[in-house]
Amino acid sequence: MTNASQHLDTASAEKLLLRYLAIDGVTGQEEQIANAIRDDLMALGVHAASIRFDGVAAKIPLPTQTGNLIVDLPGTKPGPRLLFSTHLDTVPLCAGAKPRVEGDRIVGDGTTALGGDNRTGCAMLVALVETLMKHNLPHPPMTLLFTVREESGLHGARELDPADLNGAVMCFNVDGRLASELIVGAVGQENWEVAITGKASHAGVAPDKGISATLVAALGLAETKAAGWFGKIVKPDGHGTSNVGIFGGRDGAAAGDATNVVTDYAWLRGEARSPKEEFTTAITTGIRTAFEKARTQVTDTEGDMAGMEFTSVKAYPPFNLGEDTAVVRHAVKAVEAIGLKPVFIFSNGGLDANWLDKHGIPTVTIGAGQYEIHTIKEYVHLPEYAQGCRLAVELATM
């Protein structure tokens, strides 16, 4: 471990984390936690003029209280600008969390999730600033990015204007478990929806005069499975996963409302993921083809088929950094500096890093002690959180 990371005040870093875990800030409602971070940074000596909110809230197609919080720190030594990022929001299950220390862990009261995802990142970046400023540690110019609505679709990172990051050349994103685990790539995702409009008829008197939207949907899913486009997917030209997550009717209601009526409408929503963007699209196309085939298999006495509208949208792009890229080499050096052996991880879930990389800023995601996230069993492992904080200091100062 180098002298730089030994300057970390572990007790102060833990105090910050406990403070932030107790502040509500579920996805879309990040104003309170953002203001708390802003106030703490100013108390550390960061100039108010260096702290700002961007305009992404107006671009996000969901109610969002505030924009991304962006903080610029002047360098005390020459070097390319570094970016440190994390997200402000938690999942709704974290609302009302009551954190407490239990041994070497911070836990909740068992009725909510804790919010370590991603209050660990928020506290870690503020602890980084505290360490740098308190001990006058040399560092290049830096920008801190605290994004909104990560948990509900990576919206803050997606809508970000890269120009707001002042030319940062590499990024370290805090959103993981172990300081030794470097997430250097992640899958991309497309979301798809299919609306099936059938024809109602009396299911006992004249079922043949109806067109069952439910049956078309069921056959579509069966064909998706038979064609190898459901669940874990392995094809000669790629691999990935798919799922249907919602099967219902209009406006969140059930598909159909009585057993004696042929269902006239069904709506399904699902996803496709792959490390290759073109194969993610291939999965979605395979699912569309399966539903189109199913549509031809259900007709009424006149030979009419159900109407069908299939749509898809890219949720986020994949990325995969080479081990020889500058940002990965920098991360490896920092992990080794705190006495750990780096482990490279490719994530099957999306991260803000997907969009930051798309914006032209190569991004490695690092960990800070998150465990059992998004569950009422969630906890933060304090020794691992401290390791993450030390890693941040090394990344900023080496």
Steps between C-alpha positions, in 0.01 A plus 500: 500500500639841407519805723212666314232244588625473859374856554137379481305577817299179522279620785407815307427297185270269698324798657429639154359167389267471799377855435425434135336162559245673725400751229220391267566536130321234301529515125362826365501663846869578544483868599546448874805275475652722229464806721656316795803408289528856368490640854764256624733579211468873564574441869821327392602809305375432148391833348130539430586606145656159442175318578206493259199302380459425131176503300427129454185512713324678212611229255408192703155365407413437865442744788845591634564754776846613401778464246831325542726654763840595349801622695825630348822492701807684374815294475793551732733330250499472120317212335191406303166553671361202691129431548356325805134405478225334699121520510288687752183290490397182676226250417156573653544218752758719677250771598507556876822306559631507858870419489696386802844352561505134595853368541689566178183564303240769450156338488138612482211411726378215278197682360671682211806466283794702628611709202865401494435501126600772465553701815838326527600678181369837619683478831815365339533796262447754777753313716740519207466879483542526877823297487645696207424842646582427864845362417575712190559188293619571144243406235415596141180689410196295599126497444249324722173385343200395710229376263123480540260220407761230452275239659208575267685487171847665518325824401739748658802354324310446177378860470828649619673754277863380486614863463395553863786273609771742385705260293546215750702225333412207726246420769472289814139419581412381852225240488615159620604270780875438517781750452699229321226438241533719195192498277648562155199417283128436501223375276266725304122478524193554282149518641210370292122518522225322311133601503259237366144601408266206469121485476260435785224242478305282741740225600219250560256581219730602212870473584580446131375852424765652726875544464677433828777751563608287795546197278700696243724627780546153647583350161740787435689422820500129422639571153760733649618214720488242220708722272766545767436867575386471863706490820866417449573529129794347317514524121785465249519878461467605863364445849278685742182481705136597470196513723136601505438697817142622466196319357177692546235720347426869464621752759642238732181296517475128432489364146126435486242550769272191491537127432202496263641765265769434239783739591518788257827661615834398649819696557845363571826668583845344507869550440799366308866524605831416336865606506461584129255773400416334168415173675275679749306623196503147355336368817229763479444420133469130583236576762309720257503222238370251756201720584429565132490124441270451799262760364438291186402196710190653663207605281123539532234344277562769239871431489592827665809524719584712803659838456853531633734790572858409591741776602851504643743759632867486598538542876879527508798394285755232592867574554816303568833661589825331415739424783762715330288818492625793707207502741533127575876527549444793737243300699725194519787707633278654767357165612850359534607810694255413780627143511229324301502286186272641228226282357335592170121473484258514206153596625173353378321812622509859384699773673546873462833390353318373189393854413815672621701275269256580218557870573870445434632465855640149566367393838599234752249425775638430848348371823456631853337231713145460366341163587149353448392814316131565424390268784405546865813299587726766349809607692825689452822326603697779665852360445424463130350848487823634651699312236290666231569842650875429506481386139337829403784694663756295308314549173494876554860549607722252314 
